[in-house]
């Protein structure tokens, strides 16, 4: 287990500042002046406010704030980076705003990455196994959930109920970070529901289906790995342990590998809460 050193205050501020750049770009795009009249894009303004909050959260040490700040950064980094790569591939002009969004959001993710693996962060979120998988699942759930909710409310506010699975994804991220079994189960089910809603609305779009299924896949894989490990650990094995000399006698000791239940989310087996456990 690798524990990263606590990042310096300067590095944390730099990460928050990089994400703050996204908020500034979004805010400038929210105001459109045409023929002396200013039109306000309220959805873009709300996004700018959310990025402002995320930039502040990225400076803090809490694992919950870090995951949701990184989710906001991923929401900006993925589409901006893909669009920038397409511009570079096609040889067309590169939009300055797109380049700024891509570079600053990726920089924020890289600068803040050690915050997930410091001693403080590992104490706050300490599953017995597969910590990186659960962190990735929680981040993906928060990012996909927030992005999908925003898109539904922006494109079709009258169909706000269709955002329910996405909101459940956001809720599941809270549950996973609090090491609760319901968080993992809810994330998997909400991911499936998100894919079904996406297919029902726009048919089978590979990109939409992939992003919708990503949180569920990241959360279910640790459970499958744990089940496989349990099956292996349940098989007894014989180990010859040196000679224990008592006079001229030599004993052969048989050591059986006992079945050991390892909690995937909870390392303490004495607790009776509803935290996720796997073998």
C-alpha positions, 0 to 999 in steps of 0.5 A: 500500500503506497501512501503519498506525501501530503501535497503542499499548500501551493500545489493544492491551490494550483489544482483549485486555480486550474479548476477555477479557470474552467469556472471563469470560461463557463461564466464568460460563455454564459453572457452573450452580447448581441446588438447591444443586448446581453442574453444570459445562458442560465444553464451555463451560469449554473455550471460556472457556479458549480465549477466554482464550488468544485474549485474550492472543494479541490483545495480541501483534504476531505475524501468526499470533497475531493471525489466530487471536485474530481468528478466536476473536473472529469465532466469538463476534461473528457468532452473538452479533450475529445473535441480538442483532439478532433480539432487537431486531427482534422487540421482545423482551427483550434478554439481557444476556450476548448483548449483552455478547458481541456488543459486546465481541467486535466492539470487540476486532476493531475495536481490533486491526484495525491490528495486521494492517497494521503494518510488522511485520505486513507484513514477517511476511506479505508476498505480492506481491499480494492480501494482504487476500484471503489474510488474510481467507481464513486468518482464515475458515479458522481461524474456521470450522475451530475452530467446526465442530470444537467443534460436532461434538465437543460435539453428537456426540463419537462422530462425531469423524471428521466434524471432520477437514475442519474441522481441515484448514481450521485447518491450511490457515490455518497454511500460508497465513500461511506463504505456502505453496501447500499452504495455499491448496490445502488450504483450498479442498479442505477447504472443499469437504469441509466443505460436503459433510459439512454437506449429508450430515448436515443436508441443504441448509442455506443458512447452513451451506453459506455458512459452509462455502464461505466460506474456499474462496471467499476463497482461490480468488478471488485465484487467479482475479484473478491469472490474469486479470491474467496474461492481460492482461499477456501481450498486447503493446502498442506505445508510442511513446516521444518523439523521440530526435534524432540529427541529423534522424532520429527513431526509433520505439521499440517497447516490448513488455510482457514476460510477468512472473510475479508470485507471489501468495504469494511475491515472490521468483522465485529460491526453489524452495520450494513457495510459491504462485505465480500469473501 
